[in-house]
Amino acid sequence: MEEKPVILFDGICHLCAASVQFIIKRDPHQRFRFARLQSAVAQQLLARYGAADSNLDSVILIHKGKLHRKSRAALHTALLLNRAWPLMGLFLLVPRFIADPVYDYIGRNRYRWFGRMESCWLPESDQRWRFLDREEG
C-alpha cells in the first residue's frame, strides 16, 4: 500500500466523490487507492503520518512517504494522472500562501455549491476494491 498513492477524501461531499470518480477514469494503471476521511483506515493513516485530526476540510494525498494537503494534494495528484493532466503540476510554482486560500474558499463552500450526501459514498462498481475502507461499508 505504501507505494501506491492514497487519496483521503470527505465521503459525504458530492464534489469530493466526483473528484474521486474523475481520478479513477484518468488512472488507467489503477495506481490510486482511496479512503474516506471519516473511516478508521483514514484516521490510522493520518496518525501514522502525524496528521491525525477530525477536520475534513482537505483532500489528502499520501505518496512515497509524504503527506500532501489542500492545493498541493490536488496538484500532486494531477501529476500522476494520464494525458495532459500532469501539466497542472506547473501550478506547484504558485506559492502555497496564494494557492491554499483559493482551495480553502472552495472547501468552505463545497456543501453549499455541490451538496452533501446522507451517508458516506463508496462506488458500487468494479472499482470498489481500490477503496481501503470498503469493509467499513
Buried (B, 14 or more C-beta within 10 A) or exposed (E): EEEEBBBBBBBBBBBBBEBBBEBBEBBEEEBBBBBBBBBEBBBEBBEEEEBEEEEBBBBBBBBEEEBBBBBBBBBBBBBBBEEEBEEBBEBBEEEEEEBBEEBBEBBEEBBEEBEEBEEBBBBEEEBEEBBBBBEBE
